[in-house]
Amino acid sequence: MRHRHFSQALPAVLSRRVFCLAALGAAAGAQAQVASMGDAINKAGRQRMLSQRMAKAWLSLGQGVQTELARRVLDQSMALFDRQLIELKAYAPPGETRDTYGQLEADWSDYKTLLVGAPPAQDKGKPLLAQAGKVLALAHKGTGLFEQQAGKPGAKLVNVAGRQRMLSQRMAQFYMASNWNVDSATSLQELARAREEFIPALELLRNAPEATAEIKQELVLADHQWLFFDHALKARNGNGSSGSSSAKAAIDVFVTSENLLQVMDRVTGLYARVLT
């Protein structure tokens, strides 16, 4: 029933796109090891996104929003995070970068316990968000270190494009937190901050000299997906509507955030290829 509500709000082609979730994991899993510095920045940046995507899925499960899809997203994201962490730790040079991934491994273990140790509960939402933030910070540090080691201007673009993936999930995560009254004031502030960062970064990626025709074409699609996602974020009554309209708004946010994520994942991969 909920999926039917969503398909009335968006074109069918968009509502179908979310069922291609396996493509995200398949693209990342196509290589068993980190193949290049561009690939390292891409995968390191994807870890940032996964930290927020898992929290989004957990919060959605707790509220009964897109339960089957949210469970699949959580399971796939955890498996992908585990696999990429092993790859990045093996690729990281000794010193600060490898130490960062050692710290990330420890914080990831704590985060994983919160994600699967017990069913999602509202009173566990705030500590879960805090741990997601710790994992995000370390994943971001690792991405920045790989960017520095690349020593090429294009490395920043891979990082920025990858961060757009994270911001799409961060906005959805904090929407779901606010929707469940989990530290609502802070959640809404963080959502607004992520939105303010997302828009100018799209312009940076679009206007970069390294942007190929294929990248620009994908960014046009990203613009369209962003319009749907932004509309979904704004659809919920600011006072906290209840009933079917609130449930439908949460469904729309979940699905449109997944659609935007897939486009930005392709853009990041294309920038990583240019760097290589």
N, C-alpha and C positions, 0 to 999 in steps of 0.2 A: 504493500500500500504506500509506504513512504517513497519508494522509488518512483511510483506513478506520479506522486505529487511533484517530484523533482523534474521528471520528464516533461511535465506541463510547463515548467518554468524556463527550461533551456531547450535548445534544439536537440533532436535525438542523437545527432552525430557527437555532441559533446557528452551527453549522458552515457553513451556507449564507451567513450574513450577511457573511462575510469576502469573498465574491466580488463584493460591491457596492463595491469599492474606488474605482471611477470616480466614485462619488457624491461623495466627498470633494473630488476635484479639480474636478468639475463645479460643486459649490456655490461653491467659491472662484473659479472662472473665469466665473461667471455675469455678473459685472461686470468690465468691462475696466479700470476705474479705481476708486480708493478713493472710495466714495460719501459717507461721513460719518465723523465721529470714532469712532463705535462700530465702523464697518467697519475703520477704521485700526487700532484696538486689537485687533480680532479677527484681522486678517491679520498684524499685527506679532507677536502672540502665536503664531499658527500657524507662523511662521518658527522659533520656539523648538522647537516640536514636531518640525518637519521635520528640524532638526539632529540630533535623537536618533533619529528614525525611520530616517533614512538609515544611521546607524551600525548600528542593529539589523539592517537588511536586509543590509548589507555583511558583518557578522559571521556572519549566518545563511548567506549564500552561501558563505563560507569553510568552514563546517562541513557544507555539503550539507543544510541544514535548509530545507524548503519552497522549493527552489531556484527553481522557476518563479514562485511567488508573490513571493518575496523580490526577484527581479530586477524584477518589475513594480512592486513597491513602491518600489524604489530609483529606477527610471527616472521614475515618476510624481512622486515627491517632489522629485527634482532639477529637473524641469521646472516644478513648482509653485513651488519656492523661487525660481528664476530670474524667473518672471513676477511674483510678489508683490514681489520686491526692486525691480524696475523701478517698480512702482506706488507702493510706499512711499517710495522715494527722490524720486519726482516730487511726492508729496503732502507730504512733510516740509517744515516751514518752515525758512528759512535759520537758521544757527546750530548749536547743539549737536545738534539732531535730525538735520539733514541731514548733518552731519559724522559722526555715528554710523553712518548708512547708507553713507557713503563708506568708512568703516573696515570695515563689515560686508562690503561688496562685495569688498574686498581679501582678507579672511580667507576668504570664501566661495570665491574663486578657488583659494586654496591647498587648501581642504578638498575641492573638486571634483577637483583633481588626485589627491589621495590616494584618493578614492572610485573613480575610473575609470582612473587612470593605469596600473594593473597589477592582475592578479587578486588577490583577497583572500588574504592570507597571515598566519599567526599572528604572525610577528615584526613585522608592520606594524600590529598591533592597537593597541598602546599609543600610538604617535604619532597614529593616526587618532582615538582617543578624546580625546586632548589637543586636537586641532584642532576636533573636534566641540564641545568645551567652550568654546573661544574664540568660535566662531560663536554658541553658545547665549548666552554672556554679553553679546555685543553685541546680539543679537536681544532679549534681556530688557531691556537698557537702553533700546532703542528703544521697546519696549512701554510701559515706565514713563514715558517722556517724553510719549508720546501720551496716557497716562492723566492726567498732570498738566495737559496742555493742554486736555483735555476739561473739567476743573473741575467735574465732577458726581460725586456719591457712587456712582452706578451704574457709572461707569467702572471702579472697582476690581473690581466683580463680573465685568465682561467680562474683565478681566485675570486674575482668579483662575480663572474657568472655563476660560479659554484655557490657563492654566498646568497645569490638570489633564490636558489633552491631552498636554502635554510630559512630565509625570510618568509617564503611562502608558507612553510610549515610552522614557523614561529607565530605568524599572525593567526593561523588556524588553531594552534595550540592555546594561545591566550584567549581567543574567542571561546573555545570550548571550556576553558577554565572559568571565564566570566559567566558563561551560560549556566555553569554548575555552582555559581557563587563561591568559587575558590579564589580567595584574595582578589575580589572583583575590581577594586579600585586600581591596584597595581597591575592586574592583568590588562585592563583597558588602556592604561598608560603605556605598557610595553607593546601592545598591539599597535597603538598609534605611532610609537617610535619606529617600529619595524616598517610600517607603511610609509613613513616619511623617508626612510632609507631606501626602500625598494624603487620608488619612482625615478629618482635621479640616476640610479645605477643602470636602469634600462637605457637611459639616454647615453650614458658613458659607453655602454656596450655597442649601441647602435652607431655611434659616431666615431668609434675607434678605427684608425687606419687599417688595422688587421682584420676588420669585419669583412668577410667574403660575402659574395652574393647569396650563398646558401645560409650563412649566419643571419644576414639581414632578413631573409625570407622567414626564418624561424622566429626572429624577433617580432615580425609583423604578427605572427600567430600568437606569440607571447603577449603582445598588446591586447589582442582579442580575448585571450584567456584571463588576462588581468582584469579587464572590464567586467567579466562575469563574476570573478572572484570578489572584486571590490564591491560589486553590487550585493553579493551574498553577505559580505561582512556588514554592510550597512542596513540590511533588511530587517534585522531584529529590532524590536522596539527598545529604545534606550532604557526604559523603565523595567524591562524584563517581561516580555509578553509570555503568556502561558498557552497551553493547548496546542492545536495542530499548527498554528502559524509559527510558534517558537520552534517546534520540532522540525518543521519544514525548513526553516532558516538554518538550523544546525546541519541538516542533511546537505543543503546546498553548499554551505561552507566546506564541509568535509570533501564533497565530490569535486568542487571547483578548485580547491587547493591541490588535489591530486592531479587534475588536468594541467594546471599551471606548472606543477613540479615536473611533469614529464617533458614539457616543452623546454624548460630551463635546463633540464638534465641533458637534452640533446644539444642545446647551445653551448653548455660547458664542454661537452665532448668535442664539439667542433673547434672551439678555441684551443683545447688541449692538443688537437691534431695539428693546428696551425703552429703551435709552439714547437712541436716535435719536428 
